[in-house]
Amino acid sequence: MTRMEHEHSVEEIKKRLAAGPAHNYLRDWIYGGIDGAVTTFAVVSGVAGAQLASWIILALGFANLFADGFSMAASNFLGTKAEQDDFKRLEIIENCHIDLAPEGEREEVRQIFQSKGFAGQDLERIVELVTSDRDRWVQTMLTEEYGLPHEIRSSWIAAISTFSAFLICGLVPLLPFLFRVSHAFEVSVIMTAIVFIAIGSAKSRWSTASWWRSGLMTLLVGAVAAALAYAAGVILKRLLA
């Protein structure tokens, strides 16, 4: 690490903290992008391995592109929505506990911060500060007792991120067949490999892995899936020939 990600002047810190933490939908985009490229190219590989016509590749490829893409987006939406519902459920529970057993909830706060190394007057002051504001009290319990974030991500943005990435990356293996390029399968292999490497390389921006290592790892995952699909197509053709 040779540079700072942000400035540390008083004004910059104040501005950054006032904006609050930004939600990261990177995992949704990478999840959709990799799966879109993998599953669509798997269809291409399987049909190519069976030596079927290009129109079959396009028909099955586009069917997978929209059906599987929507399915993944819907699953991500419902999964994130379930997290939101669970957050609200636990929030109601904590508010109820504060109403029915405030001293017990204060003791929970005391033991939480005691486990962090606070003691004596410092500990009691923290308990007083946390429990003097109900919203802060509830949020502290949600974070410390249940391990929940301050706020759950948007289910709509998560779903749209997954679906858009699936469509964009999943379309790439079909383009050579759509535009009737010569040696379409070979071109599709190269284009899809570039997509895998690009996704992996971009992913390294948010990790400690080097861009080339992350890119090759993503390429390896896609190559294994494609090889299995191609082998399945070859075996199926021989069995049915």
Backbone as JSON, one array per atom type, in Angstrom:
{
  "sequence": "MTRMEHEHSVEEIKKRLAAGPAHNYLRDWIYGGIDGAVTTFAVVSGVAGAQLASWIILALGFANLFADGFSMAASNFLGTKAEQDDFKRLEIIENCHIDLAPEGEREEVRQIFQSKGFAGQDLERIVELVTSDRDRWVQTMLTEEYGLPHEIRSSWIAAISTFSAFLICGLVPLLPFLFRVSHAFEVSVIMTAIVFIAIGSAKSRWSTASWWRSGLMTLLVGAVAAALAYAAGVILKRLLA",
  "N": [[0.86, -1.18, 0.0], [0.91, 1.98, -1.12], [-0.24, 4.43, -1.23], [-2.76, 6.66, 0.08], [-6.27, 6.02, 0.41], [-8.07, 8.06, 0.76], [-8.31, 11.55, 1.7], [-7.12, 13.08, 4.78], [-7.71, 15.45, 6.05], [-9.32, 17.8, 8.28], [-11.73, 18.82, 7.24], [-12.21, 17.09, 5.08], [-12.51, 14.63, 6.38], [-14.79, 15.18, 7.94], [-16.67, 15.63, 5.91], [-16.68, 13.13, 4.61], [-17.53, 11.34, 6.63], [-20.02, 12.39, 7.19], [-21.44, 11.75, 4.94], [-21.81, 9.08, 5.26], [-21.44, 5.44, 5.3], [-20.94, 3.89, 2.15], [-22.92, 1.63, 0.28], [-21.82, -1.44, -1.09], [-22.05, -2.93, -4.16], [-20.54, -4.63, -5.57], [-20.09, -7.42, -5.36], [-22.5, -8.43, -6.28], [-22.48, -7.68, -8.95], [-20.18, -8.98, -9.92], [-20.86, -11.61, -9.33], [-23.13, -11.96, -11.01], [-21.93, -11.38, -13.51], [-19.83, -13.29, -13.86], [-21.3, -15.69, -13.67], [-23.07, -15.33, -15.8], [-21.35, -15.3, -18.04], [-20.15, -17.83, -17.73], [-22.33, -19.75, -17.72], [-23.64, -19.2, -20.18], [-21.56, -19.56, -22.02], [-21.1, -22.2, -21.47], [-23.37, -23.38, -22.53], [-22.91, -22.76, -25.24], [-20.52, -24.22, -25.62], [-21.36, -26.85, -25.07], [-23.3, -27.32, -27.09], [-21.72, -26.87, -29.34], [-19.87, -28.91, -28.99], [-21.51, -31.06, -29.46], [-21.82, -30.69, -32.08], [-23.9, -29.24, -33.36], [-26.24, -27.1, -35.15], [-25.67, -23.55, -35.72], [-27.87, -21.92, -35.21], [-29.17, -23.25, -33.22], [-27.42, -22.94, -31.11], [-27.71, -20.17, -30.72], [-30.44, -20.02, -30.08], [-30.68, -21.58, -27.7], [-28.76, -20.27, -26.22], [-29.68, -17.58, -25.94], [-32.07, -18.09, -24.66], [-31.13, -19.11, -22.23], [-29.75, -16.83, -21.43], [-31.7, -14.85, -20.79], [-33.63, -16.2, -19.2], [-32.15, -17.55, -17.14], [-30.69, -15.39, -16.24], [-32.72, -13.67, -15.28], [-33.72, -15.34, -13.3], [-31.55, -15.52, -11.52], [-31.34, -12.83, -10.77], [-33.82, -12.45, -9.56], [-33.61, -14.26, -7.44], [-31.51, -13.1, -6.01], [-32.7, -10.69, -5.34], [-34.83, -11.56, -3.67], [-33.35, -12.82, -1.68], [-31.85, -10.69, -0.58], [-33.97, -9.13, 0.21], [-35.0, -10.75, 2.21], [-33.0, -10.47, 4.1], [-33.43, -7.8, 4.79], [-35.99, -7.99, 5.9], [-35.44, -9.61, 8.09], [-33.76, -7.93, 9.52], [-35.57, -5.9, 10.24], [-37.29, -7.42, 11.84], [-35.64, -8.19, 14.0], [-35.07, -5.68, 14.95], [-37.55, -4.86, 15.92], [-37.81, -6.74, 17.98], [-35.69, -6.0, 19.7], [-36.48, -3.42, 20.47], [-38.78, -4.1, 21.86], [-37.66, -5.59, 23.96], [-36.23, -3.61, 25.27], [-38.32, -2.07, 26.22], [-39.6, -3.9, 27.96], [-37.63, -5.05, 29.58], [-35.54, -3.1, 30.55], [-33.29, -2.84, 32.27], [-32.04, -5.27, 32.03], [-31.3, -5.15, 29.36], [-29.52, -3.02, 29.49], [-27.54, -4.23, 30.98], [-26.65, -6.06, 29.13], [-25.47, -4.35, 27.24], [-23.45, -3.36, 28.89], [-21.89, -5.69, 29.36], [-21.12, -6.28, 26.76], [-19.37, -4.15, 26.08], [-17.59, -4.43, 28.11], [-16.34, -6.78, 27.43], [-14.79, -5.8, 25.44], [-12.73, -4.62, 26.7], [-13.18, -2.39, 28.29], [-13.64, -0.79, 31.49], [-14.66, 0.01, 34.88], [-15.24, 3.5, 35.53], [-15.11, 4.38, 32.91], [-16.41, 2.34, 31.51], [-19.02, 2.48, 32.6], [-19.72, 5.02, 31.77], [-19.82, 4.71, 29.0], [-21.97, 2.89, 28.8], [-23.99, 4.53, 29.74], [-24.01, 6.54, 27.77], [-24.67, 5.08, 25.44], [-27.2, 3.99, 26.06], [-28.71, 6.25, 26.46], [-29.85, 7.22, 24.2], [-32.39, 6.05, 22.24], [-32.45, 5.04, 19.56], [-29.72, 4.75, 19.05], [-29.13, 2.89, 21.0], [-30.65, 0.63, 20.22], [-29.49, 0.17, 17.69], [-26.89, -0.4, 18.44], [-27.24, -2.83, 19.78], [-28.18, -4.42, 17.67], [-25.98, -4.46, 16.02], [-23.83, -5.37, 17.67], [-24.82, -7.6, 19.09], [-26.15, -9.19, 17.2], [-24.62, -8.99, 14.96], [-25.27, -7.46, 12.73], [-25.25, -5.2, 9.89], [-25.14, -1.54, 9.77], [-27.11, -0.7, 8.06], [-29.2, -2.43, 5.75], [-28.45, -3.51, 2.43], [-29.86, -2.26, -0.7], [-32.42, -4.16, -2.12], [-33.36, -3.97, -4.7], [-31.32, -2.66, -6.18], [-29.32, -4.54, -5.87], [-30.42, -6.72, -7.28], [-30.73, -5.63, -9.87], [-28.07, -5.08, -10.48], [-26.99, -7.66, -10.61], [-28.53, -8.78, -12.72], [-28.0, -7.06, -14.92], [-25.22, -7.38, -15.23], [-25.14, -10.09, -15.81], [-26.47, -10.18, -18.29], [-24.8, -8.53, -19.91], [-22.18, -9.71, -19.79], [-22.86, -12.34, -20.37], [-23.78, -12.18, -22.96], [-21.58, -11.96, -24.59], [-20.29, -14.53, -25.41], [-22.08, -15.29, -27.38], [-22.0, -13.49, -29.44], [-20.19, -13.92, -31.74], [-21.59, -15.93, -33.13], [-24.02, -14.73, -33.54], [-23.38, -12.67, -35.31], [-22.41, -14.17, -37.35], [-19.69, -14.84, -37.68], [-16.71, -16.12, -39.13], [-15.27, -19.24, -38.1], [-16.61, -19.26, -35.63], [-16.88, -20.49, -33.09], [-14.25, -20.68, -32.09], [-13.59, -17.97, -31.97], [-15.48, -17.19, -30.1], [-14.52, -18.54, -27.85], [-12.11, -17.16, -27.36], [-13.06, -14.52, -26.93], [-14.7, -14.89, -24.7], [-12.84, -15.77, -22.84], [-11.37, -13.44, -22.53], [-13.31, -11.88, -21.27], [-13.58, -13.23, -18.82], [-11.0, -12.84, -17.75], [-11.0, -10.06, -17.61], [-13.06, -9.55, -15.76], [-12.01, -10.81, -13.48], [-9.64, -9.33, -13.18], [-10.64, -6.76, -12.72], [-11.92, -7.25, -10.34], [-9.8, -7.49, -8.6], [-9.23, -4.97, -7.83], [-10.53, -4.46, -5.49], [-9.38, -6.15, -3.69], [-6.57, -7.86, -2.14], [-5.16, -9.37, -3.87], [-3.08, -9.77, -6.8], [-3.73, -8.28, -10.05], [-3.35, -9.98, -12.25], [-3.26, -12.52, -11.13], [-5.81, -12.75, -9.98], [-7.3, -12.49, -12.31], [-6.51, -14.78, -13.8], [-7.39, -16.8, -12.09], [-10.18, -16.5, -12.21], [-10.5, -17.01, -14.92], [-9.74, -19.69, -14.97], [-11.84, -20.94, -13.56], [-13.97, -20.49, -15.36], [-12.97, -21.87, -17.59], [-12.91, -24.55, -16.75], [-15.67, -25.07, -16.39], [-16.55, -24.7, -19.04], [-15.1, -26.71, -20.36], [-16.18, -29.04, -19.22], [-18.83, -28.83, -20.12], [-18.44, -28.95, -22.91], [-17.34, -31.5, -23.18], [-19.52, -33.0, -22.32], [-21.29, -32.49, -24.41], [-19.95, -33.72, -26.57], [-19.9, -36.41, -25.71], [-22.65, -36.93, -25.55], [-23.41, -36.68, -28.24], [-22.07, -38.86, -29.36], [-23.29, -40.96, -28.06], [-25.88, -40.79, -29.0], [-25.58, -40.97, -31.69]],
  "CA": [[0.0, 0.0, 0.0], [1.82, 3.12, -1.25], [-0.99, 5.68, -1.23], [-3.98, 6.65, 0.89], [-7.49, 5.97, -0.38], [-8.78, 9.33, 0.9], [-7.61, 12.58, 2.46], [-7.37, 13.05, 6.22], [-7.88, 16.78, 6.61], [-10.52, 17.91, 9.13], [-12.91, 19.01, 6.39], [-12.45, 15.87, 4.3], [-13.03, 13.61, 7.3], [-16.15, 15.57, 8.27], [-17.49, 15.42, 4.72], [-16.79, 11.7, 4.34], [-18.33, 10.7, 7.67], [-21.39, 12.89, 7.08], [-22.08, 11.03, 3.83], [-22.11, 7.73, 5.72], [-20.81, 4.37, 4.52], [-21.61, 3.57, 0.89], [-23.13, 0.2, 0.07], [-21.02, -1.99, -2.18], [-22.77, -3.95, -4.92], [-19.55, -5.29, -6.41], [-20.26, -8.87, -5.36], [-23.66, -8.74, -7.1], [-22.09, -7.54, -10.35], [-19.24, -10.06, -10.25], [-21.66, -12.84, -9.28], [-23.91, -12.03, -12.24], [-21.06, -11.39, -14.67], [-19.17, -14.6, -14.0], [-22.28, -16.73, -13.95], [-23.59, -15.12, -17.14], [-20.36, -15.76, -19.01], [-19.94, -19.27, -17.57], [-23.47, -20.57, -18.15], [-23.9, -19.03, -21.6], [-20.51, -20.24, -22.78], [-21.3, -23.64, -21.29], [-24.36, -23.75, -23.56], [-22.2, -22.71, -26.51], [-19.57, -25.34, -25.67], [-22.09, -28.11, -25.15], [-23.9, -27.47, -28.42], [-20.61, -26.99, -30.29], [-19.33, -30.25, -28.82], [-22.45, -31.98, -30.12], [-21.76, -30.33, -33.5], [-25.22, -28.85, -33.82], [-26.27, -25.88, -35.95], [-25.46, -22.29, -35.01], [-29.13, -21.35, -34.74], [-29.49, -23.91, -31.95], [-26.6, -22.25, -30.11], [-28.32, -18.88, -30.43], [-31.74, -20.23, -29.41], [-30.44, -22.02, -26.33], [-27.97, -19.25, -25.54], [-30.53, -16.44, -25.55], [-33.03, -18.59, -23.66], [-30.38, -19.13, -20.97], [-29.36, -15.47, -21.08], [-32.79, -14.12, -20.15], [-34.28, -17.0, -18.16], [-31.25, -17.74, -16.01], [-30.36, -14.06, -15.72], [-33.84, -13.21, -14.45], [-33.8, -16.2, -12.13], [-30.51, -15.1, -10.58], [-31.7, -11.51, -10.24], [-34.95, -12.63, -8.65], [-33.1, -14.91, -6.23], [-30.73, -12.1, -5.27], [-33.68, -9.74, -4.8], [-35.53, -12.18, -2.55], [-32.38, -13.06, -0.61], [-31.56, -9.41, 0.08], [-35.22, -8.72, 0.87], [-35.09, -11.55, 3.43], [-32.1, -9.82, 5.06], [-34.11, -6.6, 5.25], [-37.08, -8.41, 6.78], [-34.85, -10.1, 9.34], [-33.28, -6.74, 10.21], [-36.73, -5.25, 10.85], [-37.79, -8.31, 12.89], [-34.77, -8.07, 15.16], [-35.23, -4.31, 15.46], [-38.78, -4.88, 16.73], [-37.51, -7.52, 19.18], [-34.85, -5.21, 20.6], [-37.33, -2.35, 21.03], [-39.66, -4.74, 22.83], [-36.85, -5.94, 25.11], [-35.91, -2.37, 25.99], [-39.54, -1.67, 26.94], [-39.99, -4.87, 28.99], [-36.53, -5.35, 30.51], [-34.48, -2.13, 30.27], [-32.08, -3.09, 33.04], [-31.38, -6.43, 31.42], [-30.67, -4.68, 28.12], [-28.34, -2.23, 29.9], [-26.5, -5.17, 31.38], [-26.09, -6.62, 27.89], [-24.56, -3.33, 26.73], [-22.3, -3.32, 29.8], [-21.04, -6.85, 29.14], [-20.56, -6.17, 25.41], [-18.21, -3.26, 26.08], [-16.63, -5.0, 29.06], [-15.56, -7.76, 26.67], [-13.88, -5.06, 24.57], [-11.63, -4.12, 27.52], [-13.54, -1.21, 29.1], [-13.93, -1.12, 32.89], [-14.8, 1.14, 35.81], [-16.02, 4.66, 35.13], [-15.18, 4.43, 31.44], [-17.45, 1.4, 31.1], [-20.33, 3.0, 32.98], [-19.99, 6.17, 30.92], [-20.22, 4.18, 27.69], [-23.31, 2.35, 28.95], [-24.88, 5.68, 29.86], [-24.1, 7.2, 26.47], [-25.38, 4.21, 24.49], [-28.61, 3.8, 26.43], [-29.43, 7.52, 26.57], [-30.53, 7.46, 22.93], [-33.01, 4.76, 21.92], [-32.01, 4.56, 18.26], [-28.34, 4.31, 19.21], [-29.2, 1.7, 21.83], [-31.13, -0.48, 19.38], [-28.5, -0.1, 16.65], [-25.75, -1.05, 19.1], [-27.59, -4.23, 20.02], [-28.27, -5.11, 16.38], [-24.62, -4.64, 15.5], [-22.96, -6.12, 18.57], [-25.41, -8.88, 19.51], [-26.55, -10.0, 16.05], [-23.65, -8.86, 13.89], [-25.9, -6.87, 11.55], [-24.69, -3.9, 9.48], [-25.95, -0.39, 10.17], [-28.26, -0.66, 7.16], [-29.16, -3.48, 4.75], [-28.37, -3.01, 1.06], [-31.1, -2.23, -1.48], [-32.68, -5.41, -2.85], [-33.54, -3.62, -6.12], [-30.02, -2.4, -6.79], [-28.62, -5.83, -5.9], [-30.99, -7.52, -8.36], [-30.41, -4.99, -11.14], [-26.64, -5.28, -10.7], [-26.8, -9.05, -11.03], [-29.15, -9.01, -14.02], [-27.28, -6.32, -15.97], [-23.93, -8.03, -15.43], [-25.4, -11.38, -16.46], [-26.78, -9.92, -19.7], [-23.65, -7.97, -20.62], [-21.12, -10.71, -19.9], [-23.39, -13.55, -20.98], [-24.0, -11.95, -24.39], [-20.3, -12.02, -25.31], [-20.05, -15.79, -26.12], [-23.03, -15.47, -28.47], [-21.81, -12.48, -30.49], [-19.66, -14.45, -33.0], [-22.64, -16.69, -33.82], [-25.06, -13.77, -33.92], [-22.91, -11.93, -36.49], [-21.96, -15.18, -38.32], [-18.25, -14.73, -37.89], [-16.07, -17.4, -39.46], [-14.67, -19.88, -36.92], [-17.34, -18.59, -34.54], [-16.63, -21.1, -31.78], [-12.92, -20.29, -31.65], [-13.67, -16.56, -31.61], [-16.25, -17.15, -28.86], [-13.61, -18.97, -26.78], [-11.17, -16.07, -27.08], [-13.8, -13.38, -26.37], [-15.15, -15.25, -23.35], [-11.65, -15.79, -21.98], [-11.07, -12.03, -22.23], [-14.31, -11.43, -20.29], [-13.2, -13.81, -17.52], [-9.8, -12.16, -17.26], [-11.38, -8.69, -17.29], [-13.81, -9.55, -14.5], [-11.07, -11.12, -12.4], [-8.71, -8.21, -13.01], [-11.39, -5.67, -12.09], [-12.19, -7.67, -8.96], [-8.6, -7.32, -7.79], [-9.2, -3.58, -7.33], [-11.09, -4.48, -4.14], [-8.76, -7.23, -2.91], [-5.12, -7.75, -2.04], [-4.56, -10.2, -4.91], [-2.65, -9.05, -7.99], [-4.74, -8.33, -11.1], [-3.17, -11.13, -13.12], [-3.63, -13.74, -10.38], [-7.26, -12.76, -9.89], [-7.82, -12.73, -13.66], [-6.27, -16.18, -14.17], [-8.25, -17.64, -11.27], [-11.52, -16.43, -12.8], [-10.42, -17.72, -16.2], [-9.68, -21.13, -14.68], [-13.21, -21.37, -13.23], [-14.74, -20.53, -16.6], [-12.44, -22.9, -18.48], [-13.35, -25.85, -16.25], [-17.09, -25.19, -16.72], [-16.68, -24.85, -20.48], [-14.57, -28.03, -20.73], [-17.17, -30.04, -18.82], [-19.99, -28.73, -21.03], [-18.02, -29.42, -24.23], [-17.21, -32.96, -23.08], [-20.87, -33.54, -22.25], [-21.86, -32.44, -25.76], [-19.3, -34.75, -27.38], [-20.37, -37.73, -25.25], [-24.06, -37.07, -25.93], [-23.48, -36.89, -29.68], [-21.62, -40.22, -29.65], [-24.29, -41.89, -27.55], [-27.11, -40.7, -29.8], [-25.26, -41.09, -33.12]],
  "C": [[0.9, 1.24, 0.0], [1.08, 4.45, -1.28], [-2.24, 5.53, -0.37], [-5.2, 6.69, -0.02], [-8.27, 7.27, -0.3], [-7.94, 10.29, 1.76], [-7.99, 12.53, 3.93], [-7.38, 14.45, 6.85], [-9.18, 16.81, 7.4], [-11.77, 17.99, 8.27], [-13.25, 17.76, 5.6], [-13.03, 14.76, 5.17], [-14.48, 13.9, 7.64], [-17.1, 15.3, 7.12], [-17.73, 13.94, 4.46], [-17.68, 11.0, 5.35], [-19.79, 11.14, 7.61], [-22.15, 12.15, 5.97], [-22.46, 9.61, 4.23], [-21.45, 6.68, 4.85], [-21.62, 4.05, 3.27], [-21.76, 2.05, 0.76], [-22.36, -0.25, -1.16], [-21.79, -3.11, -2.86], [-21.84, -4.69, -5.87], [-19.79, -6.79, -6.5], [-21.44, -9.28, -6.23], [-23.3, -8.68, -8.58], [-21.15, -8.67, -10.77], [-19.97, -11.4, -10.28], [-22.44, -13.01, -10.58], [-23.04, -12.14, -13.47], [-20.39, -12.73, -14.91], [-20.17, -15.68, -14.37], [-22.86, -16.58, -15.35], [-22.63, -15.63, -18.2], [-20.18, -17.28, -18.95], [-21.1, -20.08, -18.15], [-23.76, -20.42, -19.64], [-22.83, -19.71, -22.44], [-20.59, -21.75, -22.61], [-22.32, -24.16, -22.29], [-23.69, -23.81, -24.93], [-21.27, -23.92, -26.67], [-20.27, -26.67, -25.83], [-22.68, -28.35, -26.52], [-22.82, -27.62, -29.48], [-19.99, -28.38, -30.2], [-20.2, -31.31, -29.46], [-22.53, -31.73, -31.61], [-23.14, -30.06, -34.08], [-25.14, -27.5, -34.52], [-26.13, -24.63, -35.09], [-26.76, -21.71, -34.47], [-29.58, -21.98, -33.43], [-28.69, -23.27, -30.82], [-27.24, -20.93, -29.72], [-29.64, -19.04, -29.67], [-31.55, -20.6, -27.95], [-29.68, -20.95, -25.53], [-28.81, -18.08, -25.07], [-31.59, -16.86, -24.54], [-32.36, -18.62, -22.28], [-30.09, -17.71, -20.49], [-30.46, -14.76, -20.3], [-33.42, -14.91, -18.99], [-33.39, -17.15, -16.92], [-30.86, -16.41, -15.39], [-31.46, -13.53, -14.83], [-33.96, -14.03, -13.18], [-32.77, -15.8, -11.07], [-30.83, -13.76, -9.94], [-32.82, -11.62, -9.23], [-34.5, -13.27, -7.34], [-32.32, -13.94, -5.37], [-31.66, -11.08, -4.62], [-34.35, -10.32, -3.55], [-34.59, -12.45, -1.37], [-32.06, -11.78, 0.16], [-32.79, -8.9, 0.81], [-35.39, -9.49, 2.18], [-34.17, -10.97, 4.51], [-32.75, -8.56, 5.64], [-35.22, -6.94, 6.24], [-36.55, -8.89, 8.13], [-34.33, -8.93, 10.18], [-34.44, -6.06, 10.95], [-37.3, -6.08, 12.0], [-36.97, -8.17, 14.16], [-34.84, -6.68, 15.78], [-36.46, -4.22, 16.35], [-38.54, -5.62, 18.05], [-36.71, -6.7, 20.17], [-35.63, -4.06, 21.23], [-38.25, -2.9, 22.1], [-38.89, -5.08, 24.11], [-36.5, -4.71, 25.95], [-37.12, -1.9, 26.79], [-39.81, -2.59, 28.14], [-38.88, -5.11, 30.02], [-35.36, -4.41, 30.26], [-33.19, -2.39, 31.02], [-31.3, -4.28, 32.48], [-30.66, -6.03, 30.14], [-29.45, -3.81, 28.42], [-27.19, -3.14, 30.29], [-25.86, -5.82, 30.16], [-25.09, -5.63, 27.29], [-23.29, -3.29, 27.57], [-21.35, -4.49, 29.51], [-20.41, -6.85, 27.74], [-19.3, -5.32, 25.43], [-17.17, -3.69, 27.12], [-15.74, -6.01, 28.34], [-14.58, -7.1, 25.71], [-12.73, -4.42, 25.36], [-11.94, -2.89, 28.34], [-13.91, -1.65, 30.52], [-14.13, 0.17, 33.68], [-15.67, 2.25, 35.28], [-16.15, 4.78, 33.61], [-16.31, 3.54, 30.93], [-18.83, 1.95, 31.4], [-20.71, 4.21, 32.13], [-20.44, 5.74, 29.54], [-21.64, 3.65, 27.74], [-24.33, 3.49, 29.01], [-25.09, 6.37, 28.52], [-24.91, 6.38, 25.47], [-26.87, 4.17, 24.79], [-29.39, 5.1, 26.59], [-30.18, 7.89, 25.3], [-31.08, 6.13, 22.43], [-32.54, 4.2, 20.59], [-30.59, 4.02, 18.33], [-28.29, 3.01, 20.0], [-29.57, 0.48, 20.99], [-30.08, -0.84, 18.33], [-27.28, -0.79, 17.23], [-26.03, -2.52, 19.33], [-27.65, -5.02, 18.72], [-26.87, -5.42, 15.84], [-23.79, -5.58, 16.37], [-23.51, -7.49, 18.94], [-25.7, -9.8, 18.32], [-25.58, -9.9, 14.88], [-24.21, -8.26, 12.61], [-25.22, -5.55, 11.17], [-25.61, -2.77, 9.92], [-27.22, -0.3, 9.32], [-28.1, -1.74, 6.1], [-29.16, -2.87, 3.35], [-29.73, -3.05, 0.36], [-31.27, -3.53, -2.27], [-32.83, -5.15, -4.35], [-32.21, -3.41, -6.81], [-29.21, -3.69, -6.89], [-29.1, -6.68, -7.08], [-30.63, -6.95, -9.73], [-28.93, -5.17, -11.47], [-26.36, -6.68, -11.22], [-27.32, -9.28, -12.44], [-28.39, -8.32, -15.15], [-25.93, -6.96, -16.26], [-24.09, -9.35, -16.16], [-25.65, -11.17, -17.95], [-25.55, -9.46, -20.47], [-22.57, -9.03, -20.85], [-21.6, -11.99, -20.6], [-23.63, -13.41, -22.48], [-22.74, -12.19, -25.2], [-20.08, -13.36, -26.03], [-20.95, -16.01, -27.33], [-22.77, -14.56, -29.66], [-21.22, -13.05, -31.79], [-20.7, -15.24, -33.8], [-23.74, -15.77, -34.3], [-24.66, -13.02, -35.19], [-22.27, -12.85, -37.53], [-20.49, -15.0, -38.69], [-17.68, -16.1, -38.25], [-15.3, -17.91, -38.25], [-15.28, -19.3, -35.64], [-17.01, -19.17, -33.17], [-15.27, -20.69, -31.24], [-12.89, -18.82, -31.21], [-14.42, -16.39, -30.28], [-15.38, -17.54, -27.67], [-12.7, -17.82, -26.37], [-11.89, -14.9, -26.4], [-14.25, -13.66, -24.93], [-13.98, -15.29, -22.38], [-11.26, -14.37, -21.59], [-12.02, -11.49, -21.18], [-13.95, -11.95, -18.9], [-12.0, -13.08, -16.92], [-10.14, -10.74, -16.83], [-12.13, -8.61, -15.97], [-12.88, -9.81, -13.33], [-10.12, -9.98, -12.12], [-9.4, -7.04, -12.33], [-11.64, -5.98, -10.62], [-10.99, -7.42, -8.05], [-8.47, -5.91, -7.23], [-9.68, -3.52, -5.87], [-10.53, -5.63, -3.3], [-7.26, -7.0, -2.87], [-4.4, -8.59, -3.1], [-4.14, -9.35, -6.1], [-3.68, -9.22, -9.1], [-4.6, -9.57, -11.96], [-3.54, -12.44, -12.43], [-5.16, -13.86, -10.29], [-7.89, -13.06, -11.25], [-7.67, -14.19, -14.08], [-7.14, -17.13, -13.36], [-9.67, -17.67, -11.82], [-11.56, -17.15, -14.14], [-10.43, -19.23, -15.99], [-11.07, -21.68, -14.36], [-14.05, -21.5, -14.5], [-14.29, -21.64, -17.53], [-12.88, -24.29, -18.05], [-14.82, -26.09, -16.62], [-17.3, -25.43, -18.21], [-16.21, -26.24, -20.94], [-15.56, -29.14, -20.38], [-18.37, -30.03, -19.76], [-19.63, -29.26, -22.41], [-17.92, -30.94, -24.24], [-18.6, -33.61, -23.03], [-21.52, -33.56, -23.62], [-21.27, -33.51, -26.66], [-19.81, -36.13, -27.01], [-21.81, -37.96, -25.69], [-24.2, -37.35, -27.42], [-23.1, -38.34, -30.03], [-22.64, -41.24, -29.18], [-25.54, -41.95, -28.43], [-26.87, -40.89, -31.28], [-25.68, -42.46, -33.65]]
}
